Amino acid sequence: MKLIYGTPGPSGAYPPVTSWDKAEPPSGWLEVCCDTTPMSEHNGFVTLTVEDGKATSMSPNLEAWEAWKAFLPPEAESGPTAEDVTLELLAEHEERLCMLELTAG
């Protein structure tokens, strides 16, 4: 069975859904009887509908998710790839060889 801890963490996000192979979930955990796609798509920021100790539906908590994303650091710009650097060095090398040939002759 799939389980989710019944209380979100300090950020407001629920921890990931986990597998459980025993008959009863441990205290504080809920059996998941619904699609878990909103969990992965919204980093755990969901609202659960709970019936009889089971999570019967999940919907994105967009307000909490957007607030969390606003606090993330900006993504670093990626620099040149190793291939780009190598090609640039080869071009400079070829240019120097051509200059040597021109001045030597």
Backbone torsions as a table, in degrees:
resi	resn	phi	psi	omega
1	MET	NA	155.4	176.6
2	LYS	-96.7	138.8	-179.8
3	LEU	-128.1	154.8	172.7
4	ILE	-137.1	141.6	176.7
5	TYR	-67.7	135.2	-171.1
6	GLY	-74.3	-5.6	-179.3
7	THR	-125.0	131.0	177.8
8	PRO	-68.7	161.1	177.6
9	GLY	-74.5	-178.9	-178.4
10	PRO	-57.8	-29.0	-179.9
11	SER	-76.3	-16.4	-175.6
12	GLY	101.3	-5.6	179.6
13	ALA	-92.9	146.3	174.2
14	TYR	-82.6	148.0	174.1
15	PRO	-68.8	165.6	-177.6
16	PRO	-60.7	154.0	173.9
17	VAL	-69.1	141.0	-178.3
18	THR	-128.6	162.4	177.6
19	SER	-92.1	149.7	-179.5
20	TRP	-144.7	130.4	-175.6
21	ASP	-108.6	10.3	177.9
22	LYS	-94.8	168.7	-175.8
23	ALA	-69.2	-42.1	-176.2
24	GLU	-117.1	140.0	175.9
25	PRO	-70.3	151.2	177.7
26	PRO	-68.4	165.8	-178.9
27	SER	-57.5	135.2	178.5
28	GLY	89.4	-7.6	-177.9
29	TRP	-104.8	152.0	179.7
30	LEU	-120.8	140.2	172.4
31	GLU	-72.4	138.1	-179.5
32	VAL	-98.6	118.5	-179.0
33	CYS	-120.0	38.3	-176.7
34	CYS	-151.6	174.6	177.2
35	ASP	-65.9	131.8	-178.4
36	THR	-101.0	9.2	-179.8
37	THR	-54.5	-42.2	179.2
38	PRO	-58.7	-29.5	178.4
39	MET	-60.5	-51.0	-176.4
40	SER	-73.6	-33.7	-178.1
41	GLU	-75.4	-21.0	-175.6
42	HIS	-126.6	27.5	173.1
43	ASN	52.7	35.6	177.2
44	GLY	86.3	-3.3	179.5
45	PHE	-84.4	87.5	-178.0
46	VAL	-133.1	164.4	170.9
47	THR	-112.5	126.4	-178.8
48	LEU	-95.5	143.5	166.7
49	THR	-103.1	120.9	-175.4
50	VAL	-114.3	127.7	176.5
51	GLU	-134.7	124.5	178.6
52	ASP	54.4	41.6	177.4
53	GLY	74.6	16.3	-179.6
54	LYS	-128.0	140.1	173.7
55	ALA	-80.3	109.6	-174.9
56	THR	-96.9	-15.1	173.6
57	SER	-159.4	157.0	177.3
58	MET	-132.3	135.3	173.7
59	SER	-132.8	147.4	-177.9
60	PRO	-62.2	138.9	171.4
61	ASN	-98.9	82.9	-171.9
62	LEU	-63.1	-36.0	-179.5
63	GLU	-62.7	-48.4	179.7
64	ALA	-66.9	-39.2	-179.1
65	TRP	-65.0	-45.0	178.7
66	GLU	-64.4	-40.0	178.1
67	ALA	-63.0	-40.7	178.6
68	TRP	-64.7	-44.7	-179.5
69	LYS	-62.9	-31.5	-179.2
70	ALA	-65.3	-24.8	-179.7
71	PHE	-89.7	-6.8	178.8
72	LEU	-71.1	144.2	176.0
73	PRO	-66.9	151.4	178.5
74	PRO	-64.8	150.0	178.9
75	GLU	-69.3	136.2	179.4
76	ALA	-70.4	142.6	176.2
77	GLU	-72.4	137.6	-180.0
78	SER	-81.8	140.1	178.7
79	GLY	-84.7	-171.8	179.8
80	PRO	-65.9	149.5	178.3
81	THR	-78.8	165.9	178.0
82	ALA	-60.2	-36.5	178.7
83	GLU	-65.1	-41.6	178.4
84	ASP	-61.5	-44.1	-179.5
85	VAL	-64.2	-43.9	-179.8
86	THR	-62.1	-45.1	180.0
87	LEU	-63.7	-38.9	178.4
88	GLU	-65.1	-42.5	178.1
89	LEU	-64.6	-39.4	178.0
90	LEU	-64.5	-40.3	179.1
91	ALA	-64.1	-42.9	177.6
92	GLU	-63.5	-39.7	179.0
93	HIS	-63.1	-45.0	178.6
94	GLU	-62.2	-39.8	178.6
95	GLU	-62.3	-42.5	178.9
96	ARG	-65.0	-40.4	178.0
97	LEU	-62.6	-41.7	178.7
98	CYS	-63.2	-41.6	178.9
99	MET	-63.4	-40.4	178.0
100	LEU	-63.9	-42.8	179.3
101	GLU	-63.5	-39.9	-179.2
102	LEU	-68.5	-39.7	-177.3
103	THR	-82.6	-20.3	-178.5
104	ALA	-81.0	-23.3	-170.8
105	GLY	-98.3	NA	NA
